[in-house]
């Protein structure tokens, strides 16, 4: 372990000395700690068995960072409640969890909070895809990029694996910084935090059938007048876009820069759920265009999905999730017919220009992420391999992974890096040629 880390540090030093513009670590992570010794751990003790994603179980969370990887707080013990989280991840033997601490607590150098998400990344053998997507989100300049820390997890004394502890999605000054509308207020007096989520949506938009959930306020915290107001805003935007995209009349309802950057994030990752159907979050504020605020959930992205042609027939016939070439988000909609929001946006020259502008700004940062991936894999090499072995017997049968299945951590890591390098090269030429 220490020999590999020593070599990775020597390589990093050489990059910093001779890398010039490639000195990504010195520029983007100026306070990167040495990260030698033991990876931080979370020990979770519960008073009962965790059974589902609805019922919280009481317990205690013990956060340990003895070697100061993330902060100078070596140990924090807090009463908590815990339950399962996620949708597809519920089918995995390595579960993800939602934790609610008794009080707001700073954890591993992240801002104080009560609510946290423990992401298992079971379907991503590299364990790097969600973190890679968050780096791209930072480069894109999204309004908020959730912070995360990688750590080993023990549940009632049993080693569960190497997880990412993410900030929970929520309205707060440090996260989604809005003032939500109150039920007693008029519909146009406050903001709405909305999720694009195909599973159990509160409604689908009238024209493009985009699945929407009310995140804050929730569906039940709003009056029918508020719900009608939100639906009407979508209807006005969608009608204007579909009737005449090039006229630009829809632009007073929809923020072009944030949707252009959303397109780049989802297209570069070739995210199976990125066709404006899942895990995108937007803010609707009266008098302002709707803005994509942040993104989430990229384990079945970056070449890690094998059912793309089946999911989105007929428009996606010929598309493969592990093929680094070819537009997917630009061509395929939630319905699979290629007549959704993104397809109409690309009929507006102003949106195409916004995409090309955003790509030009983001590309230098995106080029650095290949080195970042290698360094991140080196830093967490031992815990990543330990996680791989912990779940090897079941993970080898991962039905979502393109064949041939990776049978070692090295193969899983290298597959991701190779896909990202090739996808970035193809996207650079394709976007500039739009």
Order of alpha helices (4+ residues) and beta strands (2+ residues): alpha-alpha-beta-beta-beta-beta-beta-alpha-beta-beta-beta-beta-beta-alpha-alpha-beta-beta-alpha-alpha-alpha-alpha-alpha-alpha-alpha
